Amino acid sequence: MVKYLDYSSPSLNYFFDVNKSNLMKKDNRNLINVLGIQQLNTLEDVSLLDIYLSKNNVIEPHYHQNAAELVYCISGAATVSLLNPFTKQIQNYYITPGQVANVPQGWWHYEIANTDSTHLLAIFNAPTPEVILGSDILKLTPSNIMAHTYCMDEKQWQKTVSPVQPSTFIGPTKDCSRNVHRPEPNQQYQYTQQYFPQHMYYY
């Protein structure tokens, strides 16, 4: 128990409806609900994101500066990909109902839904799930710094990242018009190879 809480206080809450705490909604099939200490003030070192995705939707590349993340698959299927900073390799984990993938604190990672009606629960060992999003890094880092650092043409960089919207959370955007490979369900391996070419893990 948290020692500084007065558990006799009527201001403390022990119940919350996560369905009423939306963090981000792309559409009715792609959304994220959040539960942290702001929603339930008796939480200790735990928080969660309740994630709903349709096929080919992605929780954008990001990292959590304050917590590790355990991704549990409730329904559907997803590939959880993380960049191991020690091996400098992308590791991909295909999870289905009842399976989990663990992302250590501060590791760059992302999730993609392999089927419609994918439902994931992301559990954090912190009372608030803080996040640094890839879209924010791309859009908020000054273009002249990116161009100078990587010996690029600044205007070319600006043109490349111009479609990126800060705090995307779930991609691709609803108005994305490029062709996306959408294989049949029995082509999972080919699909995963296309999107995740290195270090496949199936469990």
Secondary structure by P-SEA (a helix, b strand, c coil): ccccccccccccccccccccccccccccccbbbbbccccccccccbbbbbbbbcccccccbbbbccbbbbbbbccbbbbbbbbcccccbbbbbbbccccccccccccccbbbbcccbbbbbbbbcccccccccaaaaaccccaaaaaaaacccaaaaaaaacccccccccccccccccbbbbbcccaaaaaaaaccccccccc
